Amino acid sequence: MDIKEDNQLITIMHLSQLLSFVTGIGGFVVPLIIWILKKDEIQGVDTHGKAILNFRISMFIYLIICIPLILLLGLGIIGFIVIGIFYLIYPIINALKASNHQAPNYPLSIQFLK
């Protein structure tokens, strides 16, 4: 099987994370489906897909940690705001990187998938 290069699909995969603001879970499901279906067919999808999924899982864990922190001087609310900003900014930054053939960088991501 020939491995193709398709930076548009990888860019869309990063931007699809923004679906979370509309659908709730779509920002996790769409990149997951693209990664599962195309990781062996398109160059870079495996690397970018793993980075996205690690980021999404890590941010979910951080959100769960923020819930009890709301009771502690409202620190959880600050955490929710910071995570919301990360959810908005980093998919866009990494979509631009993907369109320029650069590796993704999601800070604070725990490496579940290697």
N, CA, C and O atoms as CSV, one atom per row, in Angstrom:
chain,resi,resn,atom,element,x,y,z
A,1,MET,N,N,0.834,-1.174,0.000
A,1,MET,CA,C,0.000,0.000,0.000
A,1,MET,C,C,0.885,1.245,0.000
A,1,MET,O,O,1.810,1.355,0.804
A,2,ASP,N,N,0.599,2.167,-0.893
A,2,ASP,CA,C,1.346,3.421,-0.943
A,2,ASP,C,C,0.879,4.357,0.151
A,2,ASP,O,O,-0.315,4.480,0.425
A,3,ILE,N,N,1.847,5.015,0.770
A,3,ILE,CA,C,1.517,6.008,1.791
A,3,ILE,C,C,1.510,7.374,1.119
A,3,ILE,O,O,2.508,7.800,0.539
A,4,LYS,N,N,0.378,8.047,1.207
A,4,LYS,CA,C,0.214,9.355,0.582
A,4,LYS,C,C,0.530,10.460,1.588
A,4,LYS,O,O,0.642,10.223,2.790
A,5,GLU,N,N,0.666,11.645,1.068
A,5,GLU,CA,C,0.844,12.818,1.916
A,5,GLU,C,C,-0.387,13.698,1.733
A,5,GLU,O,O,-0.760,14.020,0.605
A,6,ASP,N,N,-1.017,14.088,2.832
A,6,ASP,CA,C,-2.236,14.893,2.769
A,6,ASP,C,C,-2.282,15.827,3.973
A,6,ASP,O,O,-2.883,15.513,5.000
A,7,ASN,N,N,-1.642,16.971,3.826
A,7,ASN,CA,C,-1.610,17.917,4.936
A,7,ASN,C,C,-2.969,18.558,5.185
A,7,ASN,O,O,-3.243,19.012,6.296
A,8,GLN,N,N,-3.823,18.599,4.167
A,8,GLN,CA,C,-5.161,19.157,4.369
A,8,GLN,C,C,-5.954,18.300,5.352
A,8,GLN,O,O,-6.635,18.836,6.226
A,9,LEU,N,N,-5.875,16.992,5.220
A,9,LEU,CA,C,-6.593,16.110,6.139
A,9,LEU,C,C,-6.050,16.264,7.564
A,9,LEU,O,O,-6.815,16.283,8.528
A,10,ILE,N,N,-4.737,16.374,7.684
A,10,ILE,CA,C,-4.138,16.543,9.005
A,10,ILE,C,C,-4.554,17.878,9.609
A,10,ILE,O,O,-4.834,17.958,10.805
A,11,THR,N,N,-4.596,18.912,8.800
A,11,THR,CA,C,-5.048,20.231,9.265
A,11,THR,C,C,-6.496,20.154,9.720
A,11,THR,O,O,-6.846,20.690,10.771
A,12,ILE,N,N,-7.335,19.496,8.944
A,12,ILE,CA,C,-8.746,19.327,9.310
A,12,ILE,C,C,-8.867,18.522,10.594
A,12,ILE,O,O,-9.734,18.791,11.425
A,13,MET,N,N,-7.995,17.534,10.753
A,13,MET,CA,C,-8.024,16.714,11.959
A,13,MET,C,C,-7.760,17.593,13.197
A,13,MET,O,O,-8.422,17.433,14.223
A,14,HIS,N,N,-6.801,18.511,13.099
A,14,HIS,CA,C,-6.532,19.417,14.218
A,14,HIS,C,C,-7.715,20.359,14.455
A,14,HIS,O,O,-8.136,20.551,15.595
A,15,LEU,N,N,-8.250,20.943,13.384
A,15,LEU,CA,C,-9.349,21.899,13.531
A,15,LEU,C,C,-10.650,21.237,13.976
A,15,LEU,O,O,-11.515,21.893,14.557
A,16,SER,N,N,-10.791,19.937,13.703
A,16,SER,CA,C,-12.019,19.245,14.103
A,16,SER,C,C,-12.182,19.202,15.620
A,16,SER,O,O,-13.279,18.957,16.120
A,17,GLN,N,N,-11.099,19.438,16.347
A,17,GLN,CA,C,-11.192,19.483,17.806
A,17,GLN,C,C,-12.107,20.617,18.273
A,17,GLN,O,O,-12.674,20.558,19.364
A,18,LEU,N,N,-12.241,21.636,17.447
A,18,LEU,CA,C,-13.098,22.773,17.801
A,18,LEU,C,C,-14.576,22.384,17.818
A,18,LEU,O,O,-15.413,23.149,18.296
A,19,LEU,N,N,-14.899,21.200,17.299
A,19,LEU,CA,C,-16.282,20.717,17.369
A,19,LEU,C,C,-16.752,20.548,18.807
A,19,LEU,O,O,-17.955,20.538,19.068
A,20,SER,N,N,-15.826,20.419,19.730
A,20,SER,CA,C,-16.200,20.273,21.140
A,20,SER,C,C,-17.000,21.459,21.636
A,20,SER,O,O,-17.844,21.312,22.520
A,21,PHE,N,N,-16.746,22.631,21.079
A,21,PHE,CA,C,-17.480,23.820,21.497
A,21,PHE,C,C,-18.928,23.775,21.028
A,21,PHE,O,O,-19.781,24.474,21.575
A,22,VAL,N,N,-19.215,22.944,20.002
A,22,VAL,CA,C,-20.562,22.840,19.459
A,22,VAL,C,C,-21.258,21.563,19.917
A,22,VAL,O,O,-22.418,21.596,20.327
A,23,THR,N,N,-20.544,20.434,19.846
A,23,THR,CA,C,-21.175,19.142,20.097
A,23,THR,C,C,-20.802,18.513,21.429
A,23,THR,O,O,-21.468,17.579,21.874
A,24,GLY,N,N,-19.768,18.997,22.063
A,24,GLY,CA,C,-19.330,18.416,23.325
A,24,GLY,C,C,-18.250,17.373,23.153
A,24,GLY,O,O,-17.132,17.561,23.632
A,25,ILE,N,N,-18.559,16.278,22.480
A,25,ILE,CA,C,-17.586,15.189,22.347
A,25,ILE,C,C,-17.049,15.050,20.925
A,25,ILE,O,O,-16.126,14.269,20.694
A,26,GLY,N,N,-17.594,15.773,19.992
A,26,GLY,CA,C,-17.158,15.664,18.592
A,26,GLY,C,C,-15.697,15.996,18.388
A,26,GLY,O,O,-15.064,15.461,17.478
A,27,GLY,N,N,-15.150,16.869,19.218
A,27,GLY,CA,C,-13.745,17.237,19.110
A,27,GLY,C,C,-12.799,16.124,19.488
A,27,GLY,O,O,-11.603,16.206,19.207
A,28,PHE,N,N,-13.309,15.090,20.119
A,28,PHE,CA,C,-12.508,13.905,20.418
A,28,PHE,C,C,-12.792,12.788,19.411
A,28,PHE,O,O,-11.879,12.103,18.952
A,29,VAL,N,N,-14.055,12.621,19.082
A,29,VAL,CA,C,-14.479,11.502,18.235
A,29,VAL,C,C,-13.981,11.651,16.794
A,29,VAL,O,O,-13.495,10.682,16.211
A,30,VAL,N,N,-14.092,12.836,16.219
A,30,VAL,CA,C,-13.707,13.014,14.813
A,30,VAL,C,C,-12.211,12.765,14.599
A,30,VAL,O,O,-11.860,12.005,13.696
A,31,PRO,N,N,-11.302,13.377,15.397
A,31,PRO,CA,C,-9.884,13.044,15.197
A,31,PRO,C,C,-9.582,11.567,15.450
A,31,PRO,O,O,-8.729,10.981,14.783
A,32,LEU,N,N,-10.281,10.970,16.411
A,32,LEU,CA,C,-10.087,9.547,16.705
A,32,LEU,C,C,-10.446,8.698,15.485
A,32,LEU,O,O,-9.701,7.788,15.121
A,33,ILE,N,N,-11.571,8.990,14.861
A,33,ILE,CA,C,-12.010,8.224,13.685
A,33,ILE,C,C,-11.045,8.420,12.520
A,33,ILE,O,O,-10.681,7.456,11.847
A,34,ILE,N,N,-10.626,9.677,12.276
A,34,ILE,CA,C,-9.677,9.935,11.192
A,34,ILE,C,C,-8.370,9.192,11.456
A,34,ILE,O,O,-7.799,8.586,10.549
A,35,TRP,N,N,-7.902,9.242,12.695
A,35,TRP,CA,C,-6.648,8.569,13.042
A,35,TRP,C,C,-6.755,7.061,12.826
A,35,TRP,O,O,-5.865,6.452,12.233
A,36,ILE,N,N,-7.840,6.463,13.305
A,36,ILE,CA,C,-8.012,5.017,13.162
A,36,ILE,C,C,-8.082,4.606,11.687
A,36,ILE,O,O,-7.485,3.604,11.292
A,37,LEU,N,N,-8.805,5.374,10.881
A,37,LEU,CA,C,-9.014,4.996,9.490
A,37,LEU,C,C,-7.830,5.303,8.578
A,37,LEU,O,O,-7.607,4.588,7.601
A,38,LYS,N,N,-7.067,6.358,8.881
A,38,LYS,CA,C,-6.060,6.839,7.934
A,38,LYS,C,C,-4.614,6.748,8.408
A,38,LYS,O,O,-3.711,7.131,7.665
A,39,LYS,N,N,-4.362,6.251,9.625
A,39,LYS,CA,C,-3.000,6.273,10.167
A,39,LYS,C,C,-2.003,5.472,9.343
A,39,LYS,O,O,-0.816,5.796,9.331
A,40,ASP,N,N,-2.459,4.438,8.657
A,40,ASP,CA,C,-1.563,3.626,7.836
A,40,ASP,C,C,-1.551,4.046,6.370
A,40,ASP,O,O,-0.735,3.556,5.589
A,41,GLU,N,N,-2.442,4.942,5.999
A,41,GLU,CA,C,-2.575,5.341,4.598
A,41,GLU,C,C,-1.915,6.672,4.285
A,41,GLU,O,O,-1.407,6.866,3.181
A,42,ILE,N,N,-1.918,7.597,5.245
A,42,ILE,CA,C,-1.452,8.954,4.983
A,42,ILE,C,C,-0.312,9.293,5.936
A,42,ILE,O,O,-0.422,9.138,7.152
A,43,GLN,N,N,0.771,9.754,5.353
A,43,GLN,CA,C,1.967,10.095,6.116
A,43,GLN,C,C,1.665,11.227,7.105
A,43,GLN,O,O,1.104,12.254,6.722
A,44,GLY,N,N,2.032,11.042,8.356
A,44,GLY,CA,C,1.868,12.072,9.373
A,44,GLY,C,C,0.602,11.951,10.194
A,44,GLY,O,O,0.522,12.518,11.284
A,45,VAL,N,N,-0.387,11.229,9.703
A,45,VAL,CA,C,-1.649,11.112,10.440
A,45,VAL,C,C,-1.425,10.391,11.770
A,45,VAL,O,O,-2.038,10.749,12.775
A,46,ASP,N,N,-0.560,9.386,11.786
A,46,ASP,CA,C,-0.311,8.658,13.028
A,46,ASP,C,C,0.307,9.579,14.085
A,46,ASP,O,O,-0.153,9.602,15.226
A,47,THR,N,N,1.329,10.327,13.723
A,47,THR,CA,C,1.998,11.235,14.661
A,47,THR,C,C,1.058,12.320,15.155
A,47,THR,O,O,0.958,12.552,16.360
A,48,HIS,N,N,0.371,12.982,14.243
A,48,HIS,CA,C,-0.536,14.063,14.610
A,48,HIS,C,C,-1.738,13.534,15.381
A,48,HIS,O,O,-2.188,14.159,16.341
A,49,GLY,N,N,-2.257,12.382,14.963
A,49,GLY,CA,C,-3.400,11.793,15.657
A,49,GLY,C,C,-3.074,11.440,17.096
A,49,GLY,O,O,-3.867,11.707,17.999
A,50,LYS,N,N,-1.915,10.842,17.313
A,50,LYS,CA,C,-1.504,10.507,18.674
A,50,LYS,C,C,-1.331,11.767,19.520
A,50,LYS,O,O,-1.712,11.792,20.691
A,51,ALA,N,N,-0.755,12.811,18.921
A,51,ALA,CA,C,-0.580,14.070,19.658
A,51,ALA,C,C,-1.931,14.659,20.056
A,51,ALA,O,O,-2.102,15.134,21.178
A,52,ILE,N,N,-2.887,14.623,19.130
A,52,ILE,CA,C,-4.228,15.150,19.412
A,52,ILE,C,C,-4.897,14.335,20.515
A,52,ILE,O,O,-5.432,14.903,21.468
A,53,LEU,N,N,-4.871,13.030,20.393
A,53,LEU,CA,C,-5.539,12.180,21.383
A,53,LEU,C,C,-4.881,12.296,22.753
A,53,LEU,O,O,-5.577,12.321,23.768
A,54,ASN,N,N,-3.564,12.367,22.801
A,54,ASN,CA,C,-2.878,12.577,24.083
A,54,ASN,C,C,-3.292,13.910,24.708
A,54,ASN,O,O,-3.517,14.001,25.915
A,55,PHE,N,N,-3.386,14.934,23.872
A,55,PHE,CA,C,-3.809,16.258,24.352
A,55,PHE,C,C,-5.230,16.207,24.894
A,55,PHE,O,O,-5.503,16.715,25.981
A,56,ARG,N,N,-6.122,15.602,24.146
A,56,ARG,CA,C,-7.537,15.556,24.552
A,56,ARG,C,C,-7.721,14.760,25.845
A,56,ARG,O,O,-8.459,15.182,26.735
A,57,ILE,N,N,-7.057,13.620,25.947
A,57,ILE,CA,C,-7.175,12.808,27.161
A,57,ILE,C,C,-6.574,13.550,28.349
A,57,ILE,O,O,-7.150,13.550,29.436
A,58,SER,N,N,-5.417,14.185,28.147
A,58,SER,CA,C,-4.767,14.940,29.224
A,58,SER,C,C,-5.655,16.089,29.706
A,58,SER,O,O,-5.809,16.296,30.910
A,59,MET,N,N,-6.233,16.829,28.770
A,59,MET,CA,C,-7.090,17.958,29.155
A,59,MET,C,C,-8.334,17.470,29.897
A,59,MET,O,O,-8.808,18.137,30.817
A,60,PHE,N,N,-8.865,16.308,29.502
A,60,PHE,CA,C,-10.021,15.745,30.205
A,60,PHE,C,C,-9.653,15.423,31.651
A,60,PHE,O,O,-10.419,15.708,32.571
A,61,ILE,N,N,-8.482,14.831,31.843
A,61,ILE,CA,C,-8.027,14.526,33.205
A,61,ILE,C,C,-7.872,15.815,34.010
A,61,ILE,O,O,-8.259,15.870,35.178
A,62,TYR,N,N,-7.305,16.854,33.384
A,62,TYR,CA,C,-7.139,18.134,34.087
A,62,TYR,C,C,-8.496,18.749,34.439
A,62,TYR,O,O,-8.643,19.365,35.494
A,63,LEU,N,N,-9.486,18.582,33.556
A,63,LEU,CA,C,-10.832,19.079,33.861
A,63,LEU,C,C,-11.424,18.360,35.070
A,63,LEU,O,O,-12.036,18.988,35.935
A,64,ILE,N,N,-11.241,17.055,35.125
A,64,ILE,CA,C,-11.737,16.273,36.261
A,64,ILE,C,C,-11.070,16.734,37.558
A,64,ILE,O,O,-11.724,16.824,38.597
A,65,ILE,N,N,-9.772,17.025,37.495
A,65,ILE,CA,C,-9.047,17.508,38.674
A,65,ILE,C,C,-9.571,18.873,39.113
A,65,ILE,O,O,-9.565,19.179,40.305
A,66,CYS,N,N,-10.020,19.691,38.173
A,66,CYS,CA,C,-10.510,21.038,38.493
A,66,CYS,C,C,-11.826,21.020,39.265
A,66,CYS,O,O,-12.122,21.965,39.995
A,67,ILE,N,N,-12.612,19.970,39.116
A,67,ILE,CA,C,-13.929,19.935,39.765
A,67,ILE,C,C,-13.816,20.069,41.281
A,67,ILE,O,O,-14.469,20.945,41.847
A,68,PRO,N,N,-13.020,19.246,41.967
A,68,PRO,CA,C,-12.925,19.438,43.422
A,68,PRO,C,C,-12.191,20.733,43.803
A,68,PRO,O,O,-12.370,21.249,44.907
A,69,LEU,N,N,-11.369,21.252,42.887
A,69,LEU,CA,C,-10.641,22.486,43.186
A,69,LEU,C,C,-11.548,23.717,43.204
A,69,LEU,O,O,-11.145,24.776,43.685
A,70,ILE,N,N,-12.761,23.582,42.687
A,70,ILE,CA,C,-13.719,24.694,42.755
A,70,ILE,C,C,-14.028,25.018,44.210
A,70,ILE,O,O,-14.207,26.181,44.572
A,71,LEU,N,N,-14.087,23.990,45.034
A,71,LEU,CA,C,-14.374,24.187,46.453
A,71,LEU,C,C,-13.203,24.822,47.200
A,71,LEU,O,O,-13.382,25.363,48.291
A,72,LEU,N,N,-12.015,24.760,46.623
A,72,LEU,CA,C,-10.819,25.297,47.254
A,72,LEU,C,C,-10.521,26.676,46.661
A,72,LEU,O,O,-9.731,26.805,45.726
A,73,LEU,N,N,-11.157,27.686,47.211
A,73,LEU,CA,C,-10.934,29.078,46.812
A,73,LEU,C,C,-11.219,29.345,45.337
A,73,LEU,O,O,-10.699,30.310,44.777
A,74,GLY,N,N,-12.019,28.523,44.710
A,74,GLY,CA,C,-12.389,28.751,43.316
A,74,GLY,C,C,-11.281,28.484,42.320
A,74,GLY,O,O,-11.379,28.908,41.169
A,75,LEU,N,N,-10.225,27.788,42.731
A,75,LEU,CA,C,-9.116,27.520,41.816
A,75,LEU,C,C,-9.544,26.696,40.606
A,75,LEU,O,O,-8.962,26.819,39.528
A,76,GLY,N,N,-10.551,25.866,40.784
A,76,GLY,CA,C,-11.046,25.053,39.673
A,76,GLY,C,C,-11.612,25.890,38.551
A,76,GLY,O,O,-11.494,25.524,37.382
A,77,ILE,N,N,-12.226,27.012,38.890
A,77,ILE,CA,C,-12.788,27.892,37.862
A,77,ILE,C,C,-11.667,28.475,37.008
A,77,ILE,O,O,-11.794,28.575,35.788
A,78,ILE,N,N,-10.576,28.858,37.654
A,78,ILE,CA,C,-9.421,29.357,36.901
A,78,ILE,C,C,-8.879,28.240,36.004
A,78,ILE,O,O,-8.505,28.484,34.857
A,79,GLY,N,N,-8.840,27.025,36.530
A,79,GLY,CA,C,-8.405,25.881,35.729
A,79,GLY,C,C,-9.296,25.661,34.518
A,79,GLY,O,O,-8.797,25.408,33.421
A,80,PHE,N,N,-10.615,25.754,34.703
A,80,PHE,CA,C,-11.551,25.601,33.581
A,80,PHE,C,C,-11.283,26.650,32.505
A,80,PHE,O,O,-11.300,26.340,31.314
A,81,ILE,N,N,-11.038,27.885,32.923
A,81,ILE,CA,C,-10.787,28.966,31.965
A,81,ILE,C,C,-9.498,28.706,31.190
A,81,ILE,O,O,-9.467,28.841,29.967
A,82,VAL,N,N,-8.438,28.335,31.903
A,82,VAL,CA,C,-7.152,28.061,31.249
A,82,VAL,C,C,-7.280,26.893,30.272
A,82,VAL,O,O,-6.775,26.960,29.151
A,83,ILE,N,N,-7.952,25.830,30.694
A,83,ILE,CA,C,-8.134,24.666,29.814
A,83,ILE,C,C,-8.983,25.049,28.602
A,83,ILE,O,O,-8.710,24.596,27.491
A,84,GLY,N,N,-10.001,25.871,28.803
A,84,GLY,CA,C,-10.818,26.340,27.683
A,84,GLY,C,C,-9.995,27.120,26.667
A,84,GLY,O,O,-10.192,26.981,25.460
A,85,ILE,N,N,-9.076,27.936,27.157
A,85,ILE,CA,C,-8.189,28.685,26.257
A,85,ILE,C,C,-7.276,27.726,25.495
A,85,ILE,O,O,-7.057,27.893,24.295
A,86,PHE,N,N,-6.742,26.715,26.200
A,86,PHE,CA,C,-5.903,25.707,25.539
A,86,PHE,C,C,-6.697,24.987,24.451
A,86,PHE,O,O,-6.194,24.770,23.349
A,87,TYR,N,N,-7.951,24.616,24.770
A,87,TYR,CA,C,-8.807,23.920,23.801
A,87,TYR,C,C,-9.041,24.760,22.550
A,87,TYR,O,O,-9.202,24.214,21.458
A,88,LEU,N,N,-9.061,26.059,22.696
A,88,LEU,CA,C,-9.322,26.948,21.565
A,88,LEU,C,C,-8.060,27.252,20.770
A,88,LEU,O,O,-8.078,27.204,19.540
A,89,ILE,N,N,-6.972,27.564,21.453
A,89,ILE,CA,C,-5.778,28.068,20.780
A,89,ILE,C,C,-4.916,26.963,20.163
A,89,ILE,O,O,-4.510,27.080,19.007
A,90,TYR,N,N,-4.633,25.903,20.908
A,90,TYR,CA,C,-3.659,24.916,20.423
A,90,TYR,C,C,-4.107,24.110,19.210
A,90,TYR,O,O,-3.253,23.765,18.394
A,91,PRO,N,N,-5.382,23.787,19.037
A,91,PRO,CA,C,-5.759,23.143,17.773
A,91,PRO,C,C,-5.499,24.042,16.564
A,91,PRO,O,O,-5.106,23.558,15.502
A,92,ILE,N,N,-5.717,25.345,16.722
A,92,ILE,CA,C,-5.485,26.278,15.617
A,92,ILE,C,C,-3.993,26.397,15.326
A,92,ILE,O,O,-3.576,26.363,14.169
A,93,ILE,N,N,-3.183,26.537,16.390
A,93,ILE,CA,C,-1.738,26.635,16.212
A,93,ILE,C,C,-1.201,25.387,15.515
A,93,ILE,O,O,-0.397,25.487,14.588
A,94,ASN,N,N,-1.646,24.216,15.961
A,94,ASN,CA,C,-1.143,22.973,15.382
A,94,ASN,C,C,-1.709,22.700,13.992
A,94,ASN,O,O,-1.074,22.002,13.201
A,95,ALA,N,N,-2.870,23.225,13.680
A,95,ALA,CA,C,-3.384,23.127,12.311
A,95,ALA,C,C,-2.489,23.932,11.371
A,95,ALA,O,O,-2.184,23.491,10.263
A,96,LEU,N,N,-2.074,25.107,11.820
A,96,LEU,CA,C,-1.150,25.915,11.008
A,96,LEU,C,C,0.192,25.207,10.854
A,96,LEU,O,O,0.780,25.218,9.772
A,97,LYS,N,N,0.679,24.593,11.927
A,97,LYS,CA,C,1.931,23.836,11.844
A,97,LYS,C,C,1.798,22.672,10.863
A,97,LYS,O,O,2.703,22.416,10.070
A,98,ALA,N,N,0.666,21.970,10.923
A,98,ALA,CA,C,0.449,20.827,10.035
A,98,ALA,C,C,0.429,21.272,8.572
A,98,ALA,O,O,0.958,20.582,7.701
A,99,SER,N,N,-0.176,22.413,8.311
A,99,SER,CA,C,-0.228,22.894,6.934
A,99,SER,C,C,1.151,23.305,6.429
A,99,SER,O,O,1.368,23.388,5.221
A,100,ASN,N,N,2.087,23.562,7.349
A,100,ASN,CA,C,3.465,23.917,6.988
A,100,ASN,C,C,4.434,22.752,7.185
A,100,ASN,O,O,5.645,22.960,7.268
A,101,HIS,N,N,3.910,21.531,7.260
A,101,HIS,CA,C,4.723,20.307,7.398
A,101,HIS,C,C,5.554,20.288,8.672
A,101,HIS,O,O,6.667,19.762,8.669
A,102,GLN,N,N,5.040,20.852,9.765
A,102,GLN,CA,C,5.757,20.860,11.036
A,102,GLN,C,C,5.109,19.884,12.008
A,102,GLN,O,O,3.930,19.553,11.883
A,103,ALA,N,N,5.893,19.429,12.973
A,103,ALA,CA,C,5.399,18.492,13.979
A,103,ALA,C,C,4.475,19.207,14.961
A,103,ALA,O,O,4.667,20.389,15.246
A,104,PRO,N,N,3.475,18.495,15.479
A,104,PRO,CA,C,2.558,19.117,16.445
A,104,PRO,C,C,3.219,19.298,17.809
A,104,PRO,O,O,4.137,18.565,18.175
A,105,ASN,N,N,2.736,20.284,18.544
A,105,ASN,CA,C,3.218,20.514,19.905
A,105,ASN,C,C,2.033,20.918,20.774
A,105,ASN,O,O,1.521,22.031,20.661
A,106,TYR,N,N,1.607,20.016,21.629
A,106,TYR,CA,C,0.548,20.299,22.586
A,106,TYR,C,C,1.164,20.268,23.979
A,106,TYR,O,O,1.529,19.201,24.470
A,107,PRO,N,N,1.281,21.432,24.620
A,107,PRO,CA,C,1.901,21.456,25.949
A,107,PRO,C,C,1.026,20.778,26.993
A,107,PRO,O,O,-0.193,20.697,26.845
A,108,LEU,N,N,1.659,20.299,28.036
A,108,LEU,CA,C,1.009,19.641,29.169
A,108,LEU,C,C,0.323,18.326,28.788
A,108,LEU,O,O,-0.517,17.828,29.538
A,109,SER,N,N,0.672,17.767,27.640
A,109,SER,CA,C,0.092,16.490,27.232
A,109,SER,C,C,0.852,15.334,27.874
A,109,SER,O,O,2.082,15.283,27.849
A,110,ILE,N,N,0.099,14.422,28.439
A,110,ILE,CA,C,0.661,13.190,28.966
A,110,ILE,C,C,0.721,12.213,27.790
A,110,ILE,O,O,-0.241,12.094,27.032
A,111,GLN,N,N,1.829,11.527,27.639
A,111,GLN,CA,C,2.022,10.639,26.490
A,111,GLN,C,C,1.419,9.260,26.762
A,111,GLN,O,O,2.119,8.338,27.181
A,112,PHE,N,N,0.109,9.130,26.518
A,112,PHE,CA,C,-0.559,7.843,26.663
A,112,PHE,C,C,-0.276,6.961,25.454
A,112,PHE,O,O,0.008,5.772,25.596
A,113,LEU,N,N,-0.358,7.554,24.257
A,113,LEU,CA,C,-0.085,6.853,23.006
A,113,LEU,C,C,1.295,7.291,22.535
A,113,LEU,O,O,1.571,8.485,22.423
A,114,LYS,N,N,2.149,6.328,22.263
A,114,LYS,CA,C,3.518,6.684,21.832
A,114,LYS,C,C,3.776,6.222,20.431
A,114,LYS,O,O,4.868,6.431,19.902
